[in-house]
Amino acid sequence: MPRQPRIEFPGAVYHVMSRGNRKEDIFLDDRDRSMFLRTLGQAADRTGWRILAWVLMPNHYHLALETPEPNLVSGMHWLQGTYTTRFNLRHEQVGHLLQGRYKAILVQGRSPSYLQTLLAYILLNPVRAHLVEAAEILSFRWSSARDMLRAPAERPTWFHAEPALTALGQPDTVSGRQSFGRWLLDQAATETETESEYRDLRRGWCFGDDAFRSEMARKIETPTGPREGGPAIRTHDATQAMKFLADGLARLGLDSAQVERLPWTDPRKAALAWLLRSYTMTRNAEVAAMLGGGCEASVSRAVHQMARHPDSPERKQVSTLVS
């Protein structure tokens, strides 16, 4: 039986979960957890995702995310593949880290009640797993609960607290964030492990009211967006890539004709390739075409060379575009 295709459309909200292969741990220490969050932030930069909530458990993770562009599949492919590669390199392992296909459940994110339930389900995972006591949930280090209590300037740029606060009818102010904290503590103190409203967040494909489910069912019956394994719609990627290229050329004092004539060993060309590959979903073949031609291997070598030299003057110059 073929796998059900992912439903992708602009503004979709998903509950995403992935578990370790054979239910083994995917985070062996805090360095792994920090590495995953750094990779998640890079994925959000590349795709334009809005991360609404997250929690890291020993052998799995949960995300609530919104996709302004229909690019869940391509973004998840990069996120999981990149983290697996980094994990394996760090721990000198090979093979699969994550188990099978990740779950991606569509959520009626514009509905305050459904979004509140999603937030409670994700953020209270450490309580249900007995990693922390209910009263300690706001101090759990590896979830977005602590970020929710911080001022906007103190949060990761890829984390968006506004939808959660709006769902609770609160502004992004000190008092509004404190209200969120009290709400989460109340949820932690009163919920049980058998909450019926969590059923569709665990095993379903869609979490919303009847009208929302019908609308999502029609999207399956009459697909208008990309499907897994098919060509991706990557408006964010193309727009970002062209902007980064134009700004990078200006920063390095080059024009497009000049960069096309440079060899791939030139650090200026390598820095532009590194920028495009690090902060967009642009593929090696596309980077090669944007920078004057060449093979994918040339792009790969240039990017890896620049990645090994974070203090390169050329890399520092283009890095200011994303800092």
Beta strands, then each sheet from edge to edge (+ up, - down):
strand 1: 12-19
strand 2: 50-56
strand 3: 60-67
strand 4: 103-107
strand 5: 206-207
sheet 1: 2+ 3- 1+ 4- 5-
end
